[in-house]
Amino acid sequence: DAFPAGAASRTILGKVEIVLLRTASDAFRVECWRSFSDYVFTFLSEAARDAAA
């Protein structure tokens, strides 16, 4: 597995630098600066809505 549970990576989500952690085989955690939290939440919410459509 290229990104197994317990792995972490710094990356860009939209316009924000985040830390992406894989906490389990089916779960992830996204960390970002608090000042970007509304942007990241909206970005992920819209992506989830688009994926469900």
Secondary structure, DSSP 8 states (H G I E B T S, - for coil): --S-TT-EEEEEETTEEEEEEEEETTEEEEE--GGGHHHHHHHHHHHHHHHH-
